[in-house]
């Protein structure tokens, strides 16, 4: 009898254990099931109600019953990459919330405190010139420097992203945009058949047409400044959430059918990243996206799509124009009577991390979209020096000092300019303090012989009081750099072309200026000297010709003038002396008759 009771008791204990396990499994799956059911149109309002009726009803300040307010477990960033699928077309905006593409890294949102009323001049406006004096402009002088006026190689059809035939005309009626028709008629740009020429295309389309194997845009292309103004002034006609990721990002479509990725302001410019924060849980900064574009242009990389700051009316320019009901239903009025919303994302989208205006104005960055993937496919590459995104584990490059030798033997880094482009990206990230470069992209049409695109720069400019030297590990391990990059860095270290002064002048053109506080500008000068010191140490160790790859393709006289204007000296033959440029060490080979070494082999990587 006791044995039977004992067995029944064991069965009872087992059943209780199984029930407990089942309950835990159901609790874990419940948010996913709710979210899946929500995608079948579970809305807090009736389908017949339009989003414009939101103003008649004050929503609850907390999340509604259809929105799961749980915190998902932090995922390691191996599951995140800046996939090309993030760049969706205007025809797929209504499907954005249903897609599951992987996006940027872990971010933390804070309540927004907007102090500016947005009375600064627009980009490209005539009154903007009062902030940037034309006479004595360091930026204008920089862009007139021989290093910034080198011509590109002759472009063939294989070197351009799109081949625009002069016989092709764009019919505005086909795009259902009568405004293009009216604008072209006023400008007298019609052909006899009533169609538009390529010069009459909207600025975003002209930007796309100008992309080639060597650059996203040319150095002195007026279309870029015009497109920056469009990002600030064009009427927003549609807004949708960019699905996936740990923070809220919006895709905005404009009146001229251009599109941009909007990252709202989450903290003030004075807030510095706390020292105990891991890089993968750092804040995403809208002003970092803006500053990264200007820094990329000053470095003459031109690999960041144009970005501009904009003050957005959350009511008229987001809530009233969105057809994304999942976004619309997250709007609410805060106790301070400010308009707020939090959107939908995997981690930091809740009332605790809501984005609030003052009362409904919020600033953010608008990054121009690259061409639609249906027209120009892009390939995503894993950065060889990506971090482990783990609190305790280290990546291979952090423990293996000879890691670069393995990379050099791995395609596509074993030939072409790809490894040198990685060094450019390393310098770019170090100047910003960006530790979050886990992937990069290239245009598929150009294969491996093309530049890499510097996307997702929001983790930059977080700390001005700390220089993260681990970002420079690729440069110190490989000891390779392009000659053009090396000369420009030396130029930007000179007092007359000081990087911080150039950045300050360039950023004054943005609608939300000032973009960076003074400590961040000064930090870039300090970091530039560190980069040049690393290169100087490499030259001292391996010799100039083994470190600096000659990629200058102009005639010898132009190369000599460019190098001489930077102040590059020559050491005696076989020597390893180093000359300085603007207080930064920079070694160069010997010979007084030519300031650059004789042309070497193509820009490949020596093993």
KAFENPE-V821447 format. One record per residue. N is the residue number from 0. PHI is phi in whole degrees, 0 to 359 (none if undefined). NEAR is the number of other ideal C-beta (glycine too) atoms within 8 Angstrom. D_LAST is the distance of its C-alpha to the last C-alpha in whole Angstrom. Layout:
# KAFENPE-V821447
N:PHI:NEAR:D_LAST
N:PHI:NEAR:D_LAST
This chain:
# KAFENPE-V821447
0:none:4:81
1:295:5:79
2:295:6:76
3:295:7:77
4:297:8:76
5:295:8:73
6:295:8:72
7:297:8:73
8:296:8:71
9:297:8:68
10:297:8:68
11:296:8:68
12:299:8:66
13:297:8:63
14:296:8:64
15:298:8:64
16:297:8:60
17:295:8:60
18:296:8:61
19:297:8:59
20:297:8:56
21:298:8:57
22:295:8:58
23:298:8:55
24:296:8:53
25:294:8:55
26:295:7:54
27:291:7:51
28:275:8:51
29:302:9:54
30:301:10:52
31:294:7:50
32:293:8:53
33:296:10:55
34:294:9:52
35:294:8:52
36:292:8:55
37:295:11:55
38:293:8:53
39:272:6:56
40:74:7:57
41:259:6:59
42:244:9:60
43:286:7:62
44:233:7:64
45:290:5:66
46:302:6:64
47:286:3:67
48:281:7:66
49:267:4:64
50:302:11:61
51:293:6:63
52:280:9:66
53:301:10:64
54:293:6:65
55:278:4:69
56:232:6:68
57:271:4:66
58:292:11:63
59:295:6:63
60:287:8:61
61:262:6:59
62:291:10:57
63:283:9:60
64:295:4:60
65:274:9:58
66:251:10:55
67:288:8:54
68:261:7:53
69:247:5:51
70:260:4:48
71:287:8:45
72:296:4:43
73:299:7:39
74:260:9:37
75:291:7:33
76:282:11:31
77:296:5:29
78:270:6:32
79:240:11:32
80:205:8:30
81:277:11:30
82:293:9:31
83:301:10:32
84:295:8:35
85:291:11:36
86:263:9:37
87:267:11:40
88:275:8:42
89:294:8:46
90:282:4:47
91:248:8:46
92:297:13:47
93:287:7:50
94:257:7:48
95:296:14:45
96:290:12:47
97:265:6:47
98:276:10:43
99:236:5:41
100:289:9:37
101:275:9:35
102:228:12:35
103:301:12:34
104:274:11:34
105:299:11:36
106:228:14:39
107:240:10:42
108:263:11:45
109:233:9:47
110:295:6:51
111:273:12:50
112:235:6:52
113:265:10:53
114:257:4:54
115:273:9:53
116:264:4:56
117:71:8:54
118:251:4:55
119:277:7:52
120:292:9:51
121:283:9:50
122:297:14:46
123:86:8:47
124:288:8:51
125:295:4:53
126:283:6:54
127:288:12:50
128:292:8:50
129:288:5:52
130:277:8:49
131:241:10:46
132:296:6:48
133:289:6:47
134:283:4:48
135:74:4:45
136:290:10:43
137:294:12:39
138:294:11:38
139:296:8:39
140:295:10:38
141:297:12:35
142:289:10:35
143:269:7:36
144:293:12:33
145:305:9:31
146:294:13:28
147:256:10:30
148:229:9:32
149:288:12:29
150:286:5:30
151:280:9:28
152:299:7:27
153:300:4:30
154:267:8:30
155:254:6:31
156:299:5:33
157:284:6:30
158:263:10:28
159:251:11:31
160:292:11:32
161:232:10:36
162:261:5:37
163:265:7:41
164:278:5:43
165:295:5:46
166:279:4:48
167:278:7:48
168:239:9:50
169:257:13:50
170:270:8:53
171:296:12:54
172:294:7:56
173:294:6:54
174:268:9:52
175:56:5:56
176:234:9:55
177:295:8:58
178:293:9:57
179:299:14:54
180:300:11:57
181:291:8:59
182:297:9:56
183:292:12:56
184:294:8:59
185:295:6:60
186:276:7:57
187:69:5:58
188:254:8:55
189:276:9:57
190:280:8:56
191:296:4:60
192:272:5:59
193:81:5:59
194:251:9:55
195:268:15:52
196:273:9:50
197:298:11:46
198:293:6:47
199:264:11:49
200:296:10:47
201:298:10:46
202:298:12:44
203:294:14:42
204:287:9:42
205:293:13:41
206:298:14:38
207:296:12:37
208:295:11:37
209:279:10:35
210:290:14:32
211:222:10:29
212:298:10:26
213:254:8:25
214:197:10:27
215:284:9:30
216:205:11:32
217:282:8:33
218:298:8:33
219:241:5:37
220:274:8:38
221:294:6:41
222:297:11:41
223:295:10:39
224:296:9:42
225:294:10:44
226:289:15:43
227:300:12:42
228:293:13:46
229:300:14:47
230:300:15:45
231:266:13:47
232:251:6:51
233:297:10:50
234:291:5:53
235:277:13:52
236:254:7:53
237:205:11:51
238:223:14:50
239:213:14:48
240:285:15:46
241:273:13:42
242:289:10:43
243:79:11:40
244:86:12:39
245:256:11:40
246:220:13:42
247:276:13:44
248:223:12:42
249:242:14:44
250:257:15:44
251:250:12:46
252:249:12:47
253:257:13:49
254:299:8:52
255:267:12:50
256:72:11:48
257:286:15:45
258:225:13:43
259:210:12:41
260:264:13:40
261:259:14:43
262:245:11:42
263:284:13:45
264:290:11:45
265:238:14:45
266:208:7:45
267:284:5:46
268:291:8:43
269:279:5:44
270:285:8:44
271:261:8:41
272:300:9:39
273:301:5:40
274:296:5:38
275:270:3:39
276:283:8:37
277:285:6:34
278:298:9:32
279:273:10:33
280:239:9:37
281:285:15:36
282:287:11:39
283:263:12:38
284:247:13:39
285:291:15:40
286:289:14:39
287:292:16:36
288:297:14:35
289:293:16:37
290:295:16:35
291:297:16:32
292:298:14:33
293:291:13:34
294:295:13:31
295:300:13:29
296:288:11:31
297:292:13:31
298:286:12:27
299:67:10:27
300:280:11:25
301:54:11:28
302:240:10:27
303:253:15:30
304:302:11:33
305:305:13:36
306:227:14:38
307:222:14:41
308:271:17:43
309:214:13:47
310:268:11:50
311:249:13:51
312:275:9:55
313:296:14:54
314:281:10:58
315:279:7:58
316:256:10:54
317:234:15:53
318:297:13:56
319:283:9:58
320:252:10:56
321:280:12:54
322:252:8:55
323:272:13:53
324:292:9:56
325:293:11:53
326:285:16:52
327:301:11:56
328:284:13:57
329:268:13:55
330:285:11:57
331:203:12:59
332:255:9:61
333:283:11:60
334:302:4:63
335:275:5:62
336:68:6:63
337:257:11:60
338:281:13:58
339:225:13:55
340:205:13:53
341:228:13:51
342:66:12:50
343:224:10:48
344:206:12:45
345:279:8:44
346:219:10:44
347:260:11:45
348:235:12:48
349:199:9:51
350:296:11:54
351:291:4:52
352:239:10:49
353:290:13:51
354:260:16:50
355:241:12:54
356:268:13:55
357:217:11:57
358:281:7:59
359:221:10:57
360:258:13:55
361:220:15:51
362:260:14:48
363:193:12:45
364:258:13:41
365:239:14:41
366:258:12:38
367:298:14:38
368:288:12:37
369:280:9:35
370:304:10:36
371:302:9:38
372:297:11:36
373:292:4:38
374:258:6:37
375:215:14:33
376:291:8:32
377:235:13:29
378:248:9:26
379:261:11:25
380:243:9:22
381:282:8:21
382:293:10:19
383:302:10:17
384:255:11:18
385:291:10:22
386:276:11:24
387:284:7:26
388:53:10:29
389:222:6:31
390:290:4:33
391:236:3:32
392:281:6:29
393:249:6:25
394:284:10:22
395:299:7:19
396:293:12:17
397:281:9:20
398:245:6:20
399:246:8:17
400:293:4:15
401:260:7:12
402:300:10:12
403:297:10:9
404:297:8:7
405:291:9:10
406:297:11:10
407:298:12:7
408:263:8:8
409:248:8:11
410:298:6:13
411:269:7:14
412:276:12:11
413:272:9:8
414:203:8:10
415:71:8:13
416:253:10:14
417:299:11:14
418:296:12:12
419:295:15:13
420:293:10:16
421:296:14:16
422:295:15:15
423:301:12:19
424:296:12:20
425:298:13:20
426:297:15:21
427:302:14:24
428:292:13:25
429:294:14:25
430:297:12:27
431:271:13:29
432:79:17:29
433:270:12:28
434:261:12:27
435:250:11:28
436:260:11:25
437:270:12:24
438:218:11:24
439:215:13:23
440:229:13:25
441:222:13:24
442:281:13:27
443:296:9:27
444:299:8:28
445:272:10:25
446:64:6:22
447:271:9:19
448:266:7:19
449:197:10:21
450:282:11:21
451:255:13:22
452:269:14:25
453:266:12:26
454:260:9:29
455:60:7:31
456:248:13:31
457:290:12:34
458:271:14:33
459:279:13:32
460:54:11:34
461:269:11:36
462:232:8:35
463:259:11:36
464:265:6:37
465:222:7:33
466:254:9:30
467:277:9:27
468:291:7:24
469:296:7:23
470:295:11:22
471:274:13:20
472:303:11:17
473:304:13:15
474:290:16:15
475:287:10:15
476:284:11:12
477:270:12:9
478:49:11:11
479:224:11:11
480:201:13:14
481:288:13:16
482:298:12:18
483:298:11:21
484:295:13:20
485:299:12:20
486:294:13:23
487:293:11:25
488:298:14:25
489:295:16:26
490:296:14:29
491:287:14:30
492:271:15:30
493:282:12:33
494:297:5:36
495:288:6:37
496:232:13:35
497:294:13:34
498:301:13:33
499:296:10:36
500:291:9:38
501:294:14:36
502:296:15:36
503:299:10:40
504:295:11:41
505:294:11:39
506:289:14:40
507:295:10:44
508:283:9:44
509:280:12:44
510:300:13:47
511:258:12:46
512:303:11:45
513:281:7:45
514:270:12:42
515:241:13:40
516:281:9:42
517:304:6:41
518:302:8:39
519:290:11:37
520:294:12:37
521:293:10:36
522:296:12:34
523:294:13:31
524:297:12:32
525:295:9:31
526:289:12:28
527:297:14:27
528:296:11:27
529:293:12:25
530:299:14:22
531:295:15:22
532:291:10:23
533:298:11:19
534:294:16:18
535:297:13:20
536:296:9:19
537:295:12:15
538:296:14:16
539:299:8:18
540:275:6:15
541:250:7:12
542:95:7:14
543:300:10:15
544:293:8:13
545:270:7:10
546:251:12:11
547:263:12:14
548:268:12:13
549:284:10:16
550:247:10:18
551:278:11:21
552:255:5:23
553:287:8:26
554:302:5:28
555:304:6:27
556:296:6:30
557:291:11:30
558:296:12:26
559:296:11:28
560:296:9:31
561:295:16:28
562:291:12:26
563:294:9:30
564:290:10:31
565:279:12:29
566:95:10:30
567:285:14:26
568:264:7:27
569:232:11:26
570:264:12:25
571:302:7:26
572:305:5:24
573:82:4:21
574:278:7:23
575:230:8:21
576:291:8:24
577:232:11:24
578:262:13:27
579:251:8:28
580:228:14:29
581:64:11:32
582:87:6:31
583:251:14:28
584:288:9:25
585:206:14:23
586:270:12:21
587:213:11:21
588:285:8:21
589:267:8:24
590:119:7:27
591:275:3:30
592:282:3:30
593:221:8:27
594:275:9:26
595:232:11:23
596:291:10:20
597:299:4:20
598:304:4:19
599:257:7:15
600:291:3:14
601:304:3:14
602:291:9:13
603:246:9:10
604:250:12:6
605:281:5:4
606:269:6:0
